[in-house]
């Protein structure tokens, strides 16, 4: 039997989603709890990898189980009682055998949060950026990104991607008083891509680079030419469409 599980997690205490040797990950903690409750070894597959410290307001995974689970709602309650407070299960439902949490996804949406005024309630949940930003030019940069296909300039060096082509469907900045939100939606994302985009767009917004230089960064297809990676604490996976 195959099951789809939806959840959220605060990634501050984890080395991302995917299991790693000698590091605590969300997948490891979830699989250990499921294995204990279902009394068989469970190996889940997530919708994608998130980097160390990155959060997920909405995440999806699937797992296979030898026996049919009789009461899924009860399992959700039990699982939440076993899991630490920074991982929360929303639902578990039976799904078709051909459903794949990673490869069945049509799009993913991330939000990146910055704040321009020191805010104790956003500490380690958003990037403190106390410098003036030009939102008009940053959103002009976003329009350029929506016309871009190859995002090699924003991919972590050495990443094992078969292609650096992505279909960017949405990209824009919005502001709520001293809070700034970057929203980006695409069919797929490269490793470290969103954080590299934010780092480069804030260079554009703070006038460290011009729009012409932003074009050049994209066209060079060289990660070294783009801006720094924004801190992981401000990045949230917020939606996955299937």
N, C-alpha and C positions, 0 to 999 in steps of 0.2 A: 504494500500500500504506500502511496506517495502522499505527503502532506505539505501544505503551504503554511508557513508561519510568518506572521508580521510582528514587528517589534520596533522599539526605539532604544537608543543607548547614548549615554554620556561617555565620550571616548577618552576623557582626561586620564583615566587610570589604565588604558589599554594600548597595546602596540598595534592598533588597527583591528579590523575584523578577522582577517585570515590567520589561521594557525601558523605559528613560527616556533622554531626550537629556542628554548631558553627565554621565552617572552610570554607574558600573559595577554591573550587576545579574547575578543568577544566570542568568536566561534568556539574556542576551546571551552570557555565557561559554559556556554549554552549546551554544547554537545555532552559535556560531562553531566550536567543536570538532567538532560533528556535521557541519557543512557541509564542513569540511576533510577529514574521514575518508570521508564518503560522496560527496564530489566533486560536490555540488549544494547549492543554497541551502536550508537547513532553517529553518523557522519553527515552533517548538513552541508549544503552548498548555498552560498550567499549571492546576492544580486551583483556583488562586486567587492573589490578591496577598498577599504578606507585606510588612510595613513594613520600613523600614531597620533593620538590626540584629537582626531576628527570625530565629529558627532553625527548621529543619525536620528532625526525626528521621525523618520519612517524608513524602515528597512524590511526587506523580504528575503526569505530563504526557503529551501525545501529540504525534506529528508525522507528517506524510505524506512519503512517499519515492516517487520515480518508479519505481525499480527494486526488486525483491525483495532483501532483505538475506539473503545465503546462510548466514552463521554469526553468529548473534546473540550467543552467548557470547564469541566472539572479539572482536566489536565492543565489548562491555562492558569487556573487559580493555584494549583499545586506548584506549577513551575515558577510562578511569580513569587511564591513564598520561599522557594529554594534559591532563587537568583539574588544577587546583590542589588542594592537599591538603584544602581546606575544602569540596570538593564530591565526593561519592562516589555512583557509580551502582550500584544493586543488581541491576537486571534490565532487559532490553528484550525485549518479546514482541510478536508480531503480534496485531492485534486487529481487530474488525469496523469497517467504515467509519462506523457510527453511534455508535461509542464516542466520548465527549467527556470529557476529563479534568476539566473544570469542571462541565458540566451533567449528567453521568451520576452525579455524586457524591450519595449519599443523606445522608451526615453527615460531619462533621469533628470531630476531638477535639484540643483544645489542653491543654497543661499550662503553668502558670506557677509558677516556682520563686522562693522567697524564702529567706533564711537570717538567723537572728537573732544569730549570733556571727561575728565576722570570720573568714573562711576563705579563705586564699590560693588554694585549688584551685577555689573558686567565683567568683573575681574575673572579672567581665565575662561570667559564665554564669548569674548569679542576682542577685536584688535584695537587697542588704544592708539589713535592716530591724531595727535593734537596739532595738526597742520592744516592750513587752508587748502581746499580742493575746488577745482573748477568742474562742476557737474555737467555743464554743457559740453565741454570738450571730452570728458570721460564717456558720456553717452554717444558722442560722435565716434569715439573709439569703439564702442560697442556695436555701432552700425557697421563699421568696417569688419569687425569680427564675424558678424552674421553673413558677410559676403565671402568669408574665408573658408577654405576647405581643408587645407593642410596646416595642422597645429604643432608641427615639429618644434617650433621655437618655444613652445610652452610645455614640452614634455621632458620629464626628468631624464638626464643623461644616463644611458645604459639600460633603460627600461626595455622589456622584451615585447614591444608592440609589433604586430605583423604589419600594421599600417598606422599612419598618423593622421589619416583622413577622418574628420568628424562632421556631422551635419548639425550645426548650431542653430537651434530653432528660436531661442530667446536669449537676450543679454541686455540688461539695463541696470542702472543705479536709481535708487529712490532714497528719500531722506525723511526721517521722523525726528524733528528737533536735533539733538546731538547724535542721533543714531543713523548710520548709513548702511543700506542693504544692497548688495549686489546679487541679482538673481540671474541664473544661467541654466538653460535647458538644452539638452542635446541627445542624440541617439546613443552616444557613447562618450566617455571621457578618458583621456590619457592619464598616466600616473603623474600626480602633482600638477595637473593642468590648471585647475581652478585657482589654486594658490599662486601659480605663476602669472595667470591672467590678472588677478587682483594686484599683485605686486607691480606689474607693468602698467596697469591702468592708473594706479595711484601715482606712479612716476609721471604719467601724462597729465593727471589732474593737478599735480603740484608743480607743473611746468619744468620738470627736469628733462623731459623730452617733448618734442613737437609731434603733431599728427604725421608729418612727413617721416620723422624718425620711427614712429610707431609702424607705419607701412614698411619701412626698411627692416625692422625687427622681424616682422611676419615673413617677409620675402627671403631673408637670409637663411631661415630654417635652422637657426643656431641658438640653442638654449642659453648660451653664454651672453648673447646680445640682449636678451630680455631682462626684465627686472627681477629683484629678489622674490623668493617665495614668501607670501604672506604667512603669518603664524597659523598653525593648525587650529588653535582654539576658536577661531571665528568661523570655521567651515562646518556646514550642516547639510547632509543629504536630507531633502524634505519630501521628495515624491518619486515614485517609480510607476510608469505606466506600462501595462501589459496588453 
